[in-house]
Amino acid sequence: MNSKTELFTEEQRVAVVIPSYRVTAHIVSVIEAIGPEVWRIYVIDDACPDGTGGHVLTSCTDPRVKVLPHDVNKGVGGAVMTGYRAALADGASIIVKVDGDGQMDPALIPLFIEPILVGEADYTKGNRFFDLEEVQSMPRVRLFGNAILSLMAKLSTGYWDLFDPTNGYTAIHRDVARLLPLDKVSQRYFFETDILFRLNTVRAVVVDIPMEARYGDEVSNLKISKIIGEFLFKHLRNFTKRVFYNYYLRDMSLASIELPIGIFMFLFGTIFGSYHWLESSQNGIATPAGTVMLSALPMLLGLQLIMAFLGYDIASVPSRPRHSRRRKATPLREEKL
């Protein structure tokens, strides 16, 4: 091992994972911009047809760099999980994920790891929409699309205080990464949001880190038209799983009753009212006031119960970091032994 890497204490072993696919033009400059606070750098060549891994081996002399090749393309999520496993096996304490296309400034790494080091967060992620001046300069289509994705992500992940869910600039503490089922995390472009869902199931604290968006001549491999249907389905699936895990399997509360009753009453009122409205329109006969109330009252009560559930869910966002609790609990377990 290089003597420089031996200078890091166990809690200072910051590893950077760089998933690589068609980023040959940018990846070396990204590696060169990574500061001395980083202990190891893992470049995952995701079966790149341009040979990104080989390019790094021949063009980069940084002793911290390890190239991990994939025989088949596993997607950005699969590449990141490969990096996570390697970093955990080597003893990294914090794992940062940075893209290799130059859109993420490696100089921000200290900002991402600081909340984790001081015990304020288990996982940090970038937020490109924090600065109002930056937001005003962004295309309206991008803003609208991110707002929709953020709303869906809030519902499916339970992190109501987060924005920019598809931001891939992240950092995670090793104790929390070990709690995640890495083989179950989505391997394609949904993985950033899917990992937030997994983090909520272990009650990890996630913090947004404001950052500027950087756009150059890189070409995105993400096609919105191809993934919108998949994203909608997976958001609905994760929302259902999260509600079941948190409100019926692990614990039950008033919110566990409010949601199903609220949904039933709202749907009953909507369907009952729609049926009688159509019948009235076809027959030309005014709907009796009693029938109108029989539709409106369940709808209003159902909506109120659903809103009460959402209020409870918003107030239940994790606030106590997992990794700091695990460190405090370890001596107690050792004393019992």
C-alpha positions as CSV (number, residue, x, y, z in Angstrom):
1,M,0.0,0.0,0.0
2,N,1.2,3.5,-0.8
3,S,2.5,5.3,2.3
4,K,0.1,8.2,1.6
5,T,-2.9,6.0,2.1
6,E,-1.6,4.8,5.5
7,L,-1.8,8.3,6.9
8,F,-5.6,8.1,7.0
9,T,-7.3,7.1,10.3
10,E,-10.2,4.6,10.2
11,E,-12.8,7.4,10.3
12,Q,-11.0,9.4,7.6
13,R,-11.0,6.8,4.9
14,V,-13.0,8.6,2.3
15,A,-13.5,6.6,-0.9
16,V,-14.8,8.0,-4.2
17,V,-16.7,5.7,-6.6
18,I,-16.9,6.8,-10.2
19,P,-19.2,4.8,-12.5
20,S,-17.8,5.1,-16.0
21,Y,-19.6,4.6,-19.4
22,R,-18.6,6.7,-22.4
23,V,-16.8,9.4,-20.3
24,T,-13.3,8.9,-21.7
25,A,-13.0,12.6,-22.6
26,H,-13.6,13.7,-19.0
27,I,-12.7,11.1,-16.5
28,V,-9.0,11.8,-16.1
29,S,-9.6,15.4,-15.4
30,V,-12.3,14.4,-12.8
31,I,-9.8,12.2,-11.1
32,E,-7.1,14.9,-11.1
33,A,-9.5,17.3,-9.4
34,I,-10.1,15.0,-6.5
35,G,-8.3,16.4,-3.4
36,P,-6.0,14.8,-0.8
37,E,-8.9,14.3,1.6
38,V,-9.8,11.2,-0.4
39,W,-8.2,7.8,0.5
40,R,-9.2,5.6,-2.5
41,I,-10.7,6.2,-5.9
42,Y,-12.7,3.3,-7.6
43,V,-13.3,3.7,-11.3
44,I,-15.9,1.1,-12.4
45,D,-15.7,0.5,-16.2
46,D,-19.3,-0.6,-16.9
47,A,-18.4,-2.6,-20.0
48,C,-17.8,0.7,-21.8
49,P,-17.3,0.3,-25.5
50,D,-14.8,3.2,-25.4
51,G,-12.5,1.4,-23.0
52,T,-12.7,4.0,-20.2
53,G,-11.0,1.7,-17.7
54,G,-8.1,1.0,-19.9
55,H,-7.8,4.7,-20.7
56,V,-7.6,5.5,-16.9
57,L,-4.9,2.8,-16.4
58,T,-2.7,4.3,-19.2
59,S,-3.4,8.0,-18.5
60,C,-3.6,8.3,-14.7
61,T,-0.7,7.8,-12.3
62,D,-2.6,8.5,-9.1
63,P,-1.8,5.6,-6.7
64,R,-5.2,5.9,-5.1
65,V,-7.0,4.7,-8.2
66,K,-8.4,1.2,-8.7
67,V,-10.1,0.2,-11.9
68,L,-12.9,-2.4,-11.6
69,P,-14.2,-3.7,-14.9
70,H,-17.6,-5.2,-15.7
71,D,-17.8,-7.9,-18.3
72,V,-21.4,-6.9,-19.1
73,N,-23.1,-3.5,-18.7
74,K,-25.0,-3.3,-15.4
75,G,-26.2,0.3,-15.5
76,V,-25.1,3.2,-13.4
77,G,-26.7,1.7,-10.3
78,G,-25.0,-1.6,-10.8
79,A,-21.7,0.1,-11.3
80,V,-22.1,2.2,-8.1
81,M,-23.0,-0.9,-6.1
82,T,-19.8,-2.6,-7.3
83,G,-17.9,0.4,-6.1
84,Y,-19.7,0.3,-2.7
85,R,-18.8,-3.3,-2.2
86,A,-15.2,-2.8,-3.0
87,A,-14.9,0.3,-0.8
88,L,-16.5,-1.5,2.1
89,A,-14.3,-4.5,1.7
90,D,-11.2,-2.3,1.7
91,G,-12.3,-0.5,4.9
92,A,-13.6,2.8,3.7
93,S,-15.5,4.8,6.3
94,I,-17.4,7.2,3.9
95,I,-18.1,6.5,0.3
96,V,-18.7,9.4,-2.2
97,K,-20.2,8.8,-5.6
98,V,-19.1,11.2,-8.4
99,D,-20.0,10.9,-12.1
100,G,-17.2,10.8,-14.6
101,D,-18.6,13.3,-17.0
102,G,-17.4,16.4,-15.3
103,Q,-20.8,17.7,-14.2
104,M,-19.9,17.2,-10.5
105,D,-17.1,19.3,-9.0
106,P,-14.8,17.1,-6.8
107,A,-13.9,20.2,-4.8
108,L,-17.3,19.9,-3.1
109,I,-16.4,16.5,-1.6
110,P,-15.5,18.1,1.9
111,L,-18.9,19.7,2.0
112,F,-20.6,16.3,1.3
113,I,-18.6,14.4,4.0
114,E,-18.7,17.0,6.8
115,P,-22.3,16.3,8.0
116,I,-21.5,12.6,8.1
117,L,-18.2,13.1,10.0
118,V,-19.8,15.3,12.6
119,G,-22.7,12.8,13.1
120,E,-25.4,15.0,11.6
121,A,-26.2,12.7,8.6
122,D,-25.9,9.2,7.4
123,Y,-26.2,10.1,3.7
124,T,-25.8,13.4,1.8
125,K,-26.9,14.3,-1.7
126,G,-26.6,17.3,-4.0
127,N,-29.4,19.8,-4.6
128,R,-29.0,21.9,-7.8
129,F,-32.2,23.9,-7.1
130,F,-31.2,25.6,-3.8
131,D,-29.8,28.8,-5.3
132,L,-32.6,31.0,-6.7
133,E,-30.2,32.6,-9.2
134,E,-29.2,29.3,-10.5
135,V,-32.8,28.1,-10.7
136,Q,-33.8,31.1,-12.8
137,S,-31.2,30.4,-15.4
138,M,-32.4,26.8,-15.9
139,P,-34.8,25.7,-18.7
140,R,-38.4,25.8,-17.6
141,V,-38.9,22.2,-18.9
142,R,-36.1,21.0,-16.6
143,L,-37.6,22.8,-13.6
144,F,-41.1,21.4,-14.3
145,G,-39.7,17.9,-14.8
146,N,-37.7,18.0,-11.6
147,A,-40.6,19.3,-9.6
148,I,-42.8,16.4,-10.7
149,L,-40.0,13.9,-10.0
150,S,-39.3,15.4,-6.6
151,L,-43.0,15.2,-5.6
152,M,-43.2,11.5,-6.6
153,A,-39.9,10.9,-4.8
154,K,-41.2,12.5,-1.6
155,L,-44.1,10.1,-1.6
156,S,-42.2,7.0,-2.5
157,T,-39.1,7.6,-0.3
158,G,-40.6,9.4,2.7
159,Y,-38.0,12.2,2.7
160,W,-40.3,15.2,2.4
161,D,-37.5,17.7,3.1
162,L,-35.4,16.7,0.1
163,F,-35.4,18.0,-3.5
164,D,-33.6,17.1,-6.7
165,P,-34.0,13.3,-6.2
166,T,-32.1,12.3,-9.3
167,N,-28.9,14.1,-8.2
168,G,-26.2,11.5,-8.3
169,Y,-23.6,13.4,-6.2
170,T,-23.8,11.5,-2.9
171,A,-21.9,10.4,0.2
172,I,-22.8,7.6,2.6
173,H,-21.4,6.3,5.9
174,R,-20.2,2.7,5.8
175,D,-22.4,1.6,8.8
176,V,-25.5,2.6,6.8
177,A,-24.2,1.2,3.5
178,R,-23.8,-2.2,5.2
179,L,-27.5,-2.1,6.2
180,L,-28.7,-1.7,2.6
181,P,-29.5,-4.7,0.4
182,L,-27.1,-3.7,-2.3
183,D,-28.2,-6.5,-4.6
184,K,-31.8,-5.2,-4.6
185,V,-31.1,-1.6,-5.4
186,S,-32.2,-0.6,-8.9
187,Q,-29.3,-0.9,-11.3
188,R,-30.4,1.6,-13.9
189,Y,-31.3,5.3,-13.7
190,F,-33.8,4.9,-10.9
191,F,-31.1,3.9,-8.5
192,E,-30.7,7.4,-6.9
193,T,-34.3,7.4,-5.9
194,D,-34.5,3.7,-5.1
195,I,-31.5,4.0,-2.6
196,L,-33.4,6.8,-0.8
197,F,-36.3,4.4,-0.4
198,R,-33.9,1.8,1.0
199,L,-32.4,4.4,3.3
200,N,-35.8,5.3,4.7
201,T,-36.5,1.6,5.5
202,V,-33.5,1.7,7.8
203,R,-34.4,5.2,9.2
204,A,-31.3,6.9,7.9
205,V,-30.9,10.6,8.0
206,V,-30.4,12.3,4.6
207,V,-29.2,15.9,4.1
208,D,-29.3,18.0,1.0
209,I,-26.1,19.8,0.0
210,P,-26.5,22.9,-2.1
211,M,-24.5,22.8,-5.3
212,E,-24.2,24.5,-8.7
213,A,-25.1,22.6,-11.9
214,R,-22.3,22.2,-14.3
215,Y,-23.0,21.5,-18.0
216,G,-20.4,21.2,-20.7
217,D,-20.1,19.2,-23.9
218,E,-21.0,15.9,-22.3
219,V,-23.8,13.8,-23.8
220,S,-26.4,12.4,-21.4
221,N,-27.3,8.7,-21.8
222,L,-30.7,9.3,-20.1
223,K,-33.7,9.5,-22.3
224,I,-36.8,10.8,-20.4
225,S,-39.3,9.4,-22.9
226,K,-37.9,5.9,-22.3
227,I,-38.0,5.9,-18.5
228,I,-41.0,7.8,-17.5
229,G,-43.3,4.8,-17.4
230,E,-40.8,2.7,-15.5
231,F,-40.3,5.6,-13.0
232,L,-44.0,5.9,-12.4
233,F,-44.4,2.2,-11.7
234,K,-41.4,2.0,-9.4
235,H,-42.4,5.1,-7.4
236,L,-45.9,3.5,-6.8
237,R,-44.3,0.2,-5.9
238,N,-41.9,1.8,-3.4
239,F,-44.6,4.0,-1.9
240,T,-46.7,0.9,-1.3
241,K,-43.8,-1.0,0.2
242,R,-42.7,1.9,2.5
243,V,-46.2,2.4,3.8
244,F,-46.5,-1.3,4.6
245,Y,-43.1,-1.5,6.2
246,N,-43.4,1.6,8.4
247,Y,-47.1,1.7,9.2
248,Y,-48.2,-2.0,9.4
249,L,-45.2,-4.3,9.7
250,R,-42.9,-2.5,12.1
251,D,-45.4,-0.3,13.9
252,M,-49.0,0.7,13.9
253,S,-50.4,4.1,14.8
254,L,-53.4,6.3,14.1
255,A,-52.0,7.0,10.6
256,S,-52.3,3.3,9.9
257,I,-56.0,3.6,10.2
258,E,-56.4,7.0,8.6
259,L,-54.9,6.0,5.2
260,P,-57.0,3.0,4.3
261,I,-60.3,4.5,5.6
262,G,-59.5,7.8,3.9
263,I,-58.8,6.2,0.5
264,F,-61.9,4.0,0.7
265,M,-64.2,7.0,1.6
266,F,-62.7,9.2,-1.1
267,L,-63.0,6.6,-3.8
268,F,-66.5,5.7,-2.7
269,G,-67.6,9.3,-2.8
270,T,-65.9,9.9,-6.2
271,I,-67.4,6.8,-7.8
272,F,-70.8,7.2,-6.3
273,G,-71.0,10.8,-7.2
274,S,-69.7,10.3,-10.8
275,Y,-72.2,7.6,-11.4
276,H,-75.2,9.7,-10.3
277,W,-73.9,12.8,-12.1
278,L,-73.7,10.8,-15.4
279,E,-77.2,9.3,-14.8
280,S,-78.6,12.8,-14.1
281,S,-77.0,14.2,-17.2
282,Q,-78.4,11.5,-19.4
283,N,-81.9,11.6,-17.9
284,G,-82.1,15.4,-17.6
285,I,-83.3,15.0,-13.9
286,A,-81.6,17.0,-11.1
287,T,-79.8,14.8,-8.6
288,P,-81.5,14.9,-5.2
289,A,-79.7,16.9,-2.4
290,G,-79.4,13.7,-0.3
291,T,-77.6,11.9,-3.1
292,V,-75.2,14.9,-3.6
293,M,-74.4,14.9,0.2
294,L,-73.9,11.1,0.2
295,S,-71.2,11.7,-2.4
296,A,-69.7,14.9,-1.1
297,L,-69.4,14.0,2.6
298,P,-67.4,10.8,2.1
299,M,-65.1,12.6,-0.4
300,L,-64.4,15.4,2.1
301,L,-63.9,13.2,5.1
302,G,-61.7,10.8,3.0
303,L,-59.6,13.7,1.8
304,Q,-59.2,15.0,5.4
305,L,-58.1,11.6,6.6
306,I,-55.6,11.3,3.7
307,M,-54.2,14.8,4.5
308,A,-53.9,13.8,8.2
309,F,-51.9,10.7,7.2
310,L,-49.6,12.9,5.0
311,G,-49.1,15.3,7.9
312,Y,-48.0,12.4,10.1
313,D,-45.8,11.0,7.4
314,I,-44.1,14.4,6.9
315,A,-43.5,14.7,10.7
316,S,-41.9,11.2,10.7
317,V,-38.9,12.0,8.5
318,P,-35.8,10.4,10.2
319,S,-33.9,12.9,12.3
320,R,-31.4,10.8,14.4
321,P,-28.4,9.5,12.4
322,R,-28.0,5.7,12.4
323,H,-24.2,5.5,12.3
324,S,-23.8,7.8,15.4
325,R,-26.3,5.6,17.3
326,R,-24.4,2.4,16.3
327,R,-21.1,3.9,17.5
328,K,-22.6,4.8,20.9
329,A,-24.2,1.4,21.3
330,T,-21.1,-0.6,20.5
331,P,-19.4,-0.2,23.9
332,L,-22.6,-1.4,25.7
333,R,-22.6,-4.6,23.6
334,E,-18.9,-5.2,24.4
335,E,-19.4,-4.7,28.1
336,K,-22.1,-7.4,28.1
337,L,-19.8,-9.8,26.4
